[in-house]
């Protein structure tokens, strides 16, 4: 399996759950504002915890830049992001692709729903493994804590300020109460 690793809590728990089956780890740089922090977190998780090298793939020319500003409300939608990432990962490695989408993503992101992955799996003729789509972020964090995984290896802010979480984007706000 190849894991799509953003360096967030979903990546950490997905990797933990499937660690014996993960053969490759990819990080996608689509010029998202937190790409440097996310890449470092992906390396900490994959290499530091599980001994797997991270391959960085630049898709800036294939996808729309994430448009956000500190404190702005709303989802951070990048059209076709999961389609692009899953397609590239499957094309490169010709094996099942693991994505850490979760239940709390459903409202804002159509491409994070189980039915989306099922349709895409048929279209691409590729198994898409989504182990967290029945879990909320709270359940994911509870599982990370229960399994004594290092939350401090992860990055979950969309718009860092001087390499620190902004504390105002949706991701920061969602994780603040957890």
Secondary structure, 3 states (H helix, E strand, C coil): CEEECCCCHHHHHHHHHHCCCCCEEEEEECCCCCHHHHHHHHHHHHHHHHCCCEEEEECCCCCCCCCCCCCCCCCCCCCCHHHHHHHHHHHHHCCCEECCCCHHHCCCCHHHCHHHHHHHHHHHCCCEECCCCCCCHHHHHHHHHHCCCCHHHCCCCCCCECCECCCCCHHHHHHHCC
